C-alpha cells in the first residue's frame, strides 16, 4: 500500500482549520500566537508534501520549509517580547482591552 499525498494533506487541513478557529475565537494574545504558529506549521507540511510528490528529486520545498520555520521562530520571539511589554504596562493580554490603552 502506497502512502499518497492525501494522508498528509488531510491532517494539515485539520491543523490549519484548528488554527484559524483558535485565532478567531481567542481573546488572549498568547493563544492567538499559538494558533498562528499552528497555521504556519500546517503550511510547512504542505510545502514538504508538494515538494515530495511533485518534484521527488529536488529539495527546494525542504529548504523553503526550513527557512519558514526559522522565520516563524524569529517572529514568535518578537511577538512574545511585544506581549511581555504590553503585559508590563497594562497587566493584561486580552485583545479587547488593548483598544483602551493610549500610549
C-alpha positions in Angstrom: 0.0 0.0 0.0 1.4 3.3 -1.1 1.0 6.4 1.1 -0.4 9.1 -1.1 -0.4 12.9 -0.5 -3.9 12.9 0.8 -2.7 11.1 4.0 -0.6 14.2 4.7 -2.9 16.9 3.4 -6.0 16.0 5.4 -4.2 16.3 8.8 -2.6 19.5 7.5 -6.0 20.9 6.6 -7.3 20.0 10.1 -4.4 21.7 11.7 -4.9 24.8 9.6 -8.6 25.0 10.3 -8.0 24.5 14.0 -5.5 27.4 13.9 -8.0 29.6 12.1 -10.7 28.8 14.6 -8.4 29.4 17.5 -7.2 32.7 16.1 -10.7 34.0 15.5 -12.2 32.8 18.8 -9.5 33.5 21.4 -9.1 36.8 23.3 -5.7 36.1 24.8 -2.7 37.1 22.6 -0.6 34.1 23.6 -3.4 31.7 22.5 -3.7 33.7 19.2 0.0 33.4 18.7 -0.1 29.6 19.3 -3.0 29.4 16.7 -0.9 31.4 14.2 2.0 29.0 14.7 -0.3 26.1 14.2 -1.4 27.5 10.8 2.3 28.1 9.8 3.2 24.6 10.7 0.3 23.3 8.6 1.6 25.3 5.6 5.1 23.9 6.2 3.7 20.4 6.0 2.1 21.3 2.7 5.4 22.7 1.3 7.1 19.4 2.1 4.3 17.2 0.8 4.0 19.1 -2.5 7.8 19.1 -3.0 7.9 15.3 -2.3 5.2 14.4 -4.7 5.6 16.9 -7.5 9.4 17.0 -7.6 10.8 13.9 -5.8 14.4 14.6 -6.5 14.5 18.3 -5.6 14.9 19.7 -2.2 13.6 23.2 -2.7 10.4 22.6 -0.7 12.5 21.2 2.2 14.8 24.3 2.2 11.9 26.6 1.9 10.3 24.9 4.9 13.5 25.3 7.0 13.6 29.0 6.2 9.9 29.3 7.0 10.5 27.6 10.4 13.4 29.9 11.1 11.3 33.0 10.3 8.4 31.7 12.4 10.7 31.3 15.3 12.0 34.8 15.0 8.5 36.1 14.6 7.4 34.3 17.7 10.3 35.7 19.7 9.4 39.3 18.7 5.7 38.7 19.3 6.4 37.3 22.8 8.6 40.3 23.6 5.8 42.7 22.5 3.3 40.7 24.5 5.5 40.9 27.6 5.9 44.7 27.3 2.1 45.0 26.9 1.6 42.9 30.0 4.0 45.1 31.9 2.1 48.2 31.1 -1.5 47.0 31.0 -1.3 44.0 33.4 -3.5 42.2 30.8 -3.0 40.5 27.5 -6.7 40.4 26.5 -7.1 41.7 22.9 -10.4 43.5 23.6 -8.9 45.6 26.4 -6.0 46.8 24.3 -8.1 49.3 22.4 -8.5 51.2 25.7 -4.7 51.7 26.0 -3.3 55.0 24.9 0.4 55.4 24.7 
